[in-house]
Amino acid sequence: MMHQMRAETGPGGATDSVVSWHIVRDADLTALCGKTLDPAAPVQDATHWTRDPDHNCHTCGALYLRETPYLPGEHQD
């Protein structure tokens, strides 16, 4: 399963500032928290989740960590 970060944008749409980052599965438009996101919203790799935690959806983060318990480079064999 592939995860991505997809932005929740302000009322102006995808060109407006990012309000929050959510996690989606397989490029879906429904975030793990259940929020439906704009198809034109910015997307980035899920490995960027730790870069700006104040702008991340807490619920998406908790569910993402349950599905992907290790970030790249942290996996313990």
LINCOR-V42445 format. One record per residue. NEAR is the number of other C-alpha atoms within 10 Angstrom. D_FIRST is the distance of its C-alpha to the first C-alpha in whole Angstrom. Layout:
BEGIN
near->NEAR d_first->D_FIRST
near->NEAR d_first->D_FIRST
END
This chain:
BEGIN
near->6 d_first->0
near->10 d_first->4
near->19 d_first->7
near->21 d_first->10
near->23 d_first->14
near->27 d_first->16
near->27 d_first->19
near->26 d_first->22
near->20 d_first->25
near->13 d_first->28
near->10 d_first->31
near->8 d_first->31
near->13 d_first->28
near->17 d_first->26
near->12 d_first->29
near->12 d_first->29
near->13 d_first->28
near->16 d_first->25
near->14 d_first->26
near->18 d_first->22
near->27 d_first->19
near->29 d_first->16
near->30 d_first->12
near->26 d_first->10
near->16 d_first->7
near->10 d_first->6
near->15 d_first->10
near->15 d_first->11
near->18 d_first->15
near->17 d_first->15
near->23 d_first->14
near->20 d_first->13
near->17 d_first->17
near->12 d_first->18
near->14 d_first->19
near->14 d_first->19
near->18 d_first->19
near->15 d_first->21
near->14 d_first->19
near->13 d_first->22
near->16 d_first->21
near->15 d_first->20
near->17 d_first->16
near->14 d_first->16
near->12 d_first->13
near->19 d_first->12
near->12 d_first->14
near->12 d_first->17
near->20 d_first->17
near->11 d_first->20
near->9 d_first->22
near->10 d_first->23
near->13 d_first->23
near->10 d_first->25
near->15 d_first->24
near->20 d_first->20
near->20 d_first->20
near->15 d_first->20
near->14 d_first->19
near->20 d_first->15
near->19 d_first->16
near->14 d_first->17
near->14 d_first->14
near->21 d_first->11
near->11 d_first->13
near->10 d_first->13
near->11 d_first->9
near->13 d_first->9
near->12 d_first->13
near->12 d_first->14
near->13 d_first->14
near->8 d_first->15
near->6 d_first->18
near->8 d_first->18
near->8 d_first->17
near->5 d_first->20
near->3 d_first->20
END
